[in-house]
Amino acid sequence: MTIKLVIGIDTSKAKIDAWFKLLGADEQKHLCLLNSKIGFSKLDRTIRSFKVLPDEVFVCIEHTGYYGYKFFQHCKAKGYYCIEVSPLKIKRSAGVVRGKSDEDDSLMIAEFALRHLDELFSEIDLAQDLLKLKTMLSQRNQLIKYQLGIENHNKLIISTLPKKEIKQTVKQNNRIFSYFQKQINLTEARIYDLVFNDQDLKNNFKLLNSIVGVGPWTALYVILYTRNFMRIICPRRFACFAGIAPFKHESGSSIKGKPRVSHLANKKMKSLLQMSAMSAVTHDPELKAFYNRKIEEGKSKMSVLNAVRNKLVHRMFAVIRRQSAYFVKPVFEKKPKA
């Protein structure tokens, strides 16, 4: 790996702020570009002015959802090394910052990339199939939100207004609801086609689904967030990512709190694992026995469910590591002593 030029990118809907840092020459430059092909072309010309090759350029983009999607694809097509980084990760690494501007943000991103170049480089490859999976899962979520909005509106007007006045509105809402359901079904079909046409994705998807409580959507999001178990390979690290790993809360002799989970978490993954845990304690004999035993011992339901979530995470990483489906162990109840 020979990187000669590092670029920090702060994206918005209309424009891109780029900060260029040439390694070993103490040369740097700031540009404000349009978030369009015209701006991308200007960026390419500026890169060429530094007299570096495409594979000597490292582009670090603050992740802002769809705003940076086209730019990210352009950088990949040009052969630049490119990665999207969480805004929170960049902000926390910068220390105390006074004031804010897009230009300052792009400098902050470039300096972050310089400090963590080796670490970022090891995480750089996001397979095209995973990028498509991410887009389609996001589309499915948005459609479900729209559908839920229509359903809630129907419930509201049915409970508050006379039937004669709302008949036409409810009928129209039902047609919209059905339309969204068709689009959800089409999106889900596309997702399954994508997964089952890639052997690695298909294999890991089936292994995760063999675990009682882990449904197809939980499995897909685990594959996405771990980059098919290439980016996150440790169950404890994934538990931290999902916000289910308990940490100590102590300081000196005055603060002696109970271990608790952090609010810094991927809330979507945490929610899916919660649903998986609730399903597992109902249908998995071993986890059901574990849950009932801990409740009888006086543990709170939420803390026991969190323990079940952690057990499910460890099971997921175990089946991937072994490359064998999960086997449900039979549970034999102890007979009371005579």
N, C-alpha and C positions, 0 to 999 in steps of 0.2 A: 504494500500500500504506500503510494507516494502522493500525498496531498500537498498541493502548493497554494491553492486558493480556497478560503473558507468564506461562505456567504450566509449571512443571517437574514431571514425573510420574515417580515410581518405583513400578513395579508388582510385585506378587507374586501368588501364587495366591489369597490370601484378601483382601488389602487393597491400597489405593492411597494413597500419600503424595503430596500436591499442595502445591506452594509457589507462591503467587500474588504477582506483582510488577506493580504499576500504574505505568506509565511516566509520568514527569513529575510525580508526586505523592509520591514516596518512601514509598508505602504498600505493605506486604507482609503476607502472612498464610499460615499453614500449616494444612492439614487432613489428617486421616487418615480415609479413606473405605473402605467395603466395595467389593470388586471385583464389584459386582452392580448391578442396576437401581436399588436403593435408594441406593447410593453415587453412581451417576451423576446421579440426580435432585438429590441434595444439592450436587453440584458445580455443576449448572446454576443452582441457587438462589443459590449463592455468587457465581457469575459475574454474575448479574443485579444482585446487591447492589453491584457496582462500577460499575453504570450504564454498561455498554458494550454495543455491538451484537455479534452473533455473528461478523461479519466483521472485528471489531477484536480478536479473541482469537487468540493463537498458543499452541498446546499442543505442548510438546516431551516426548516419551516415550522413556525408556531402553528399548531393544529387548530384551525378555525372552521372545521366542518367542510361544507361544500365550497367555500370561498377559495380555498387553495387547491381544489381538485384538478382543475385544468392546468394550473401552473406545475403541480406535481407531475402530471402526465407529460408535460412538455419537457421537464428536466430529465425524466426517465428516457424519453425518446432521444434526447440529445446526448445521452451517455454520461450525464453528471451523476455522481453519487448523491442521493437525496433521501432525506428522512423527515418525518413529521414528529414533533415532540410536544408533549402536554404543556400548556401554558403554565400550569401550577408548578410543574417541575422546574421550568425556567425561572419563574418568579422566586421560588424558594431558594434557588441556588445563587441568586443575585445579591442576597443580603438586604440591608437597609437601602431603600431607593426613595429619593425625594423628587417629586414631579414625574410627569409622564407625557410622552409624545411618541408618535409612530417611529420617528427617527431614532429616539433613544431605545425604543423596544427592539428595533432591528440590530442595533449595536449590542444590546444585552444578549440577544439570541446568538449573534456571531461569537461573542466572548464565551458563552455557554458551550457552543460547539467546539471551540478551541480547547477548552478545559477537559471536555469529555469525548474527545475525538475517537479514541480507541474503543470506548464503551459503545458509542453511537454506531460506529462502523460495524460492530459485531451484530447489531440489530437491524441492519439496513434493508435486508431483502424481505419484502412482503410480496408473496406470490400473487400473480394476476388473478388466480381463482379466489384467493382470500379477499382481494380487493373487491371483486364482483360480489362475493358473499356478504361483505360488509355493507355494500350499497343496497343489496336486495333486502337484507334484514332491516335496514333503516327504513326502506320503503314500506315493508310490511308493518313495522311499528307505527308509521305515520297513518297508514290506512286504517289500522285498528283504532287509533285515536279519533279519526274522523267518524268512524262507525259508532264508537262509544258516545261521541258528542250528539249524534242523531238519536241514539237510543235514550240518552238522558233527557234530551229535549222532549221526546215523546212522553216520557214518564211525567215530566213536569207539567205539560199542558193537559194531559189526561187527568191528573190529580187536582188541577186548579180551575179548569174551564169547562163550560157545558159541552156535552157531546155534539150537539148540533153545530156549534161554532168551530170545532176542531176536526171534524170528520175529514175534510179535504186536506188539511195540513198533515194529519196523521197518515193518510193515504200516500201523499207525496213523500213524506219522510220514510215510509216503508219501502218505496221504490228506490230511494237513495241508499237506504240501508242494504237492500238486495244488490245494488250496483257495487257498493264497496265490498260486499262479501264475495262477489265474482272476481273482483280485482285482487282480493286477498288470496283466493284460491289459485289464481293464475300466478301470483308472485311466489306462493309456496311451491307450486309445481316447478317453476324455474329454479328455485333454491334446491329442490331435491334432484333435479336434472344435473345441476352443477356439481353437487356432492357425489352423486353416483357415477358420474363420468370421470372422476379423478380417483384413482385406486387408493392413494394414501388417505384422502379425506373420507372416502367410503369406509375403509377399514377402521379408522379411528372412530368414526361416527357410530358404527355398529358395536364396537367395543364399549363405548360409553353408554350406549343404550341398553347394554346387557345388565347394567347396574340398576337394581330396583330403586325407583324414585327419580332417576335421571331420565327425563323425557327428551324428545328430539330437539326442542328449542333450547333447552339447557345445554345439551351436547353441542349444538351448533355454535352457541355463544362461547363455550369453553374453547372450542377449536379456534374460533376467531381471535379471542383475546390472548391465547397462548401461541398464536400463529402456528397452529397445528402441532403444538408441543415442541416447537423449535426455539421460541423466545423465552418462555417460562417453563423450566423443567423441574422445578422444586415445588411440591405441594404447599409448603409453608409460605413461600413467596406468593403463590397464587392466592392463598388464604388472606395474606396482607392486602393484595390487590383488590380482593372482593370485600374487604372489611369485616372478616369473620375471625381473624386471629386475635386472641386476647393479649393485651400488653399490661405490664405492671404500672401502677399509679402510686409511686412512693417518692418521698423527698425528705431526707433527714429523719428526725424522730417525730415530727409533727403531722406529716401527711402519710397515712397508711391506708390507701384506698384499695378496693378490690380490683383485680385485673379486669380490664374492660376493652372492648373493641374500639378502634379509631373511626371517627366520622369521615376521614379521608379514604374514600373507597369508591369503587365502581358500583353505583347504586343499582344499575340494571342487573349486574351479575349477582349482587347480594340478594335481590328480590327473587331471582330465579332459583338460587340455592335454598332460599327459605321455603319456596313452594315444593322443591324437591325433598327437603327434609320432612315437611308435613306429610307428603305422600309416602316417604320411606318408613316413618314410624307407624303408618297404617298397614302397609303391605309387606314390609320386610320383617320376618320373624325375629332376627337377631337385634335389629335396631328398635323394634317395638318392645322387646324385653328390656333392652338397655334403657329406653325412655321411661318405661313404667318403674323400673328399679330406682332410677335417679329421682323420679317424682316422689316415690315412697320415702326416699331418704331425706326429703325436704328441700330439694333443689328447685329453683324457679323454672317454670316451663320454657321461658325464652333462653335461659342459659343452657338448658339441656338440648333444646333445638339447635342452638349454636354449636354445641359439641357434635350433634348429628351432622350438621353442615360440614364441619371439619372432617368427620369420618368419610363423608361422601367424596370430598375433594381428594383425600388420600386414596380412596378406592379408584377414583378416576385416573390418577397418575400411576397407580399400581397396574391397572389393566393395560395401559398404554406401554408401560415399561416391560411388562411380561409378554405383551401382544397375545393375550388370551382372554376370553370372555370371563366375566365375573360369575363365580359359582355361589349360589345361595346356600349358606350352611344351615342344616337343620338345628333347631333349638330344642333341647330336652329339659323339661322343667324338673327341678329337684323335688323329690317327694318329701313331704314333712316327716320328721322323725317321730317314730311311735312313742 
